[in-house]
Every structure is written in C-alpha cells, then in structure tokens.
Amino acid sequence: MIPFHKNTLDGFNSSVVNTDPTQFESYRIKCSNWFEQAEKYNRVYFVKSCTQSLELALMSLNLPPDSEVILPSYSFVSLANAINNLGHKCIFVDCEKDTMNISVDSLEAAISPKTKAVVVINYAGVACDYDNLKQICTKHNLFLIEDNAHGIKAKYKGKLLGNFGDIATFSFDYLKNLNCYEGGAIIINRTELIPEFNINYEFGTNKIEFLAGNSTFYEWRGKGSNSRLAPPLFPYLSFQLEAAESIIAEFQRKWWLYQKYLEPLEAEGKIGRTVLPEYAEHNCHMFWFKTASIAERAKLIDYLKTRNIQASFHYTPLHQSKYGKLVGEFRGEDVNTTTESEKLLRLPLFYSLKEEELNSIVDAILAFYRQ
C-alpha cells in the first residue's frame, strides 16, 4: 500500500535526535534563532498546536463580544472554533477557484459595521493575495490573522509567508513538511498586541512582566491558556528546521513531477491542475487536482484503492455543516466553495515517497481516465 502520508521524520534516522533533558532548552533556543535570525521573523512563541496559536491570536485582539470575524468557508475547523469559542460570529465567504484561497472580492462585500477581523489560510502553501487583502483591512480598520499552517518557507512576492498578518500562525503537526509530531508557533507582527498576547500566553497572568521586574505582583489579568510547547519536542523540531532547505526541495521536486506527468490529462480536458499565481512561490505542501465531479472523484478514490494507493479529499465547506449553520453565516454567493471542494483530490506527497511509487500513482490515474 502506498499511504496518503508519512511523517517527514520517517525519512530520516531520527534516532540521532538528542533527547537528553538537560539539552531541551538549548534546542528551544536553536528553534527560536532559526525563525528570528535565519528567517528574519519577529519574536516567535512556540505552542502546543497551530489550533492553539489561532485561539491565542483571537484572544490577543480583545474584540467586543458581538464581533464578526470573516474567514473562508473552505478552511480547517480550527479557524472557526477559535472565533466561535471566544464568543464571536463566523462570517464565511467564498474561495478562489484556482488557489482555493479566500476570495478578496467576496471578503470586501461581506464586511459590516460589526466586522473586526479577517482570518485567512495560505492553502497548500500558496500565498493569498496580500496586497489587496492588506489594503482592504487597512481601509476598514480590520485585524488580519494569517494562518500559515501550510506555508512554512513559502513566499509572496519574494517575502516569506508569516510576515503579512498582524499575527501569523504556524503548524508543526505530523502532516506538515516540517514537524515535531505535534506543535505550533505564533508570531506577533503588530507590536502593540504583544502585551495582551503575553498575558494570554501565560495562563492569563502577568508572569512575563513580573519575571522581567516590571511588576511587583504576579496575578490573573485576563483570558489565557496553558500554551507552551512540551520541551522534549524541541530536539525533533530543531532537527527538521536545520534540514528545512533540503526537505522543502524534495517536496518541490515531487510536486513538479506530478504536475508534469498529469499535464496530458488536463490538455484533454479531463482534470484541472493547480494554477499558481505569479506572486506565489510555494513549498509544495500538498499536491491536488480536480476531477469533473464529486461522483468521479469517489470512483477514482475507489479505483486507486484497488491499486493499493491511498488518496483523499480535503475540507468540506464549514458553512454547510450543522454547527456552522448554527453559529455562523455565509455572506455573499457560493460560486466556488461547494462545487470546487467537491472535485478536489489530494495525492500522496511526503518526504520519503519513492519516485517509483509516484510513477505508479500517475500510471494508475492515467489508466483510470483512459480505460
């Protein structure tokens, strides 16, 4: 069986990772230095998951209780949970057909007097249209949260993703190109948000201020959570970050092989491949293409199973879910979200995927469409 996914760590001899507890703090510092010095980000904070990063990001904005937050309906449920769990209303909008990222036009049309923030995701490591997004957010005085769970080392107009939101989040769970089995990170790009974030990050207390000697009291100040990444995971994350260039290059090599080998099917009008905007340099986090219909996708998934290949669809639209209808609202017209998500199929793509396995996958897809 060719699985849909294998952890990138499976492609390395991870037994060389130093798990000596006395070294955990030094690995935390190495991970911080990678972000702050090698990648030139603002100060990074490591947390238990990207889901928690999103929750902390929303906490740090300190929005009024009846606020509306806009997000693409085609996104992971963590975005919606972060909004809903803090008492805000999810306003779902349409996505772009080519990238599956948030539709900028749909976003602007959905803004109301209650709108206070926008959350976007760089789907599959392909950047959103940040020039227009930031212009709209500035015009309407909205916070922008950039969910960069898929986009580590990817770029928008030559600049690394994670630099465009007022707050940006990262994921290091087992499905990501670079991971430590489970973890995340958050970067505060809008410096005036840091004091509030520090409270949220430390259980809702002023611990950071107290330890810095700027307060004589250590007390409860606001919302918060038990946030910090477990120390034993830092050696695994450091191991991945040090090899980031070679890991991403391997994902890119395989992604472009898929893109090349499936080109004839697109030329015949049988599938639709990813269309990359000129402004995006992606990290090839996942490979997807679109079938003609949801029924055809189901048949192809079943056919691939007979060839011992696991393939998968992705998100189902949040606004169509039972709970999404209860706590949110789709604003505008659903032009792409439903129809395009029903056709999207993801193929196996992981660091240790062998080229002969990739060729077998392509051969099976070609056989399906030409039988």
Secondary structure, DSSP 8 states (H G I E B T S, - for coil): -B-S---GGGGS-GGGS---GGGHHHHHHHHHHIIIIIS--S-EEEES-HHHHHHHHHHHHT--TT-EEEEESSS-HHHHHHHHHTT-EEEEE-B-TTT-SB-HHHHHHT--TTEEEEEEE-GGG----HHHHHHHHHHTT-EEEEE-SS-TT-EETTEETTSSSSEEEEE-STTSSS--SS-EEEEE-SGGGHHHHHHHHBTTB-HHHHHTTS-S---B-S---B-B--GGGHHHHHHHHHTHHHHHHHHHHHHHHHHHHTHHHHHTTS-EE----TTEE-----EEEE-SSHHHHHHHHHHHHHTTB--B-----GGGSHHHHHHEEE-S--SSHHHHHTTEEEE---TT--HHHHHHHHHHHHHHHH-
